[in-house]
Amino acid sequence: MPRKYIILLAVALSVIVLDQWTKYVVVRELTTQMDGKETLGERLGAMYSSPPPQGFNGLHYQPRRHIEVSENFFRLRYAENPGAAWGMFRSLSPETRGPLFHVVSLGAVLLISFYFSKLSGSDPEEKWALWGLPLVLGGALGNYIDRIARAFVIDFLEAHWFDKAAWPSFNVADAAICVGVGMLLVDAFVRKEKPAQAPSKA
């Protein structure tokens, strides 16, 4: 197997596993969804199910607590996002939102795979795209798993400024996508198209 595809699989799978594992820990520790579930199978079943919204907050899984990592700047708090990154399109109806996200997610996977297949894997100038594309792919698939399983994405990373201003909640998949897109932007500036050589005259 070419080295570039080993990088693609290793990075994308690492992002997916880390993303799903952190969401599992968040559901287990910060919500009541796994209460009374003794086995790993029962806990996974609870995590990948989608009960109807409950309580006054309209959440499917009920929060039990949150963790203040830095009181004035950062906390871990369970949140649900039925929309895209940063809550975009969450106001759309489920009948519209579901098919839209399926098409967008699958389209993104195909586009990333096509672009990645064009890389040689041996050109040092390709390093930003070589690592950035797998990060975007892993992040997109991590959130897509959530949408298939329960029609909403679990977020839990909350950055804020003394509770006066807050960045929308996000997760590991979102972070991987942002880092990957940043690397692709660097790639666009670093990697230049080599001019085609003129045919030699006889």
Steps between C-alpha positions, in 0.01 A plus 500: 500500500640845409623707794246775438206263552654369822508862622140553387371193683710552813412868546131473406442193718687658792277807480184288481601281796606797715184690409264213582690405817486855639127518423451167679680634809297821490169314478607264780635765736294811426152358425258249649470304174715208619369484856421141592684362197755250632660357186687672220244371251214658695689828526577508129137418425396794717753730335395419144127519565281806459221522757250785457597836651438515873455772760485876467832524313387287207812279513489130418758413768457678830812675640610409851791743547766694317872540566667838536846458352574872533222687677512810284611350171424133434262225611379155399123503468271263313319653203308374199533645153244394237663738251837524332822630657440782748124436484445612140173385340361373832181697435418290192229237539623143563346392168724750318803490727547121495525446122705820461764382747513153344566649157753753631687243711522242223594770249778619731636146536504451122662839438769443763571151366528631143731785597713268715535250213665775294783542750823322417578435865871555444519875429607690818294798385185287537546443874230748606237337277630151577421546870222758476264300280494193732422730795202647315388154390522357852313796647226484237450125557507539878209743493324302227494196729312712754247616244435146377464365854287771660444793259699739719868552579638498854703809588674563830794740464391849603735797485373823652616834636372552855160377373463830314596356163514137392619305200241244381547160660704255296660154514812314391366447147435873460850578625654253253304656213614850596865395529477309172343793315769727641767266365331499159504880498874489572534245219327739259767763570802270525444266210522664161395350173812423299487658153471253218819455306489608139555215253854484371555601142648246265 
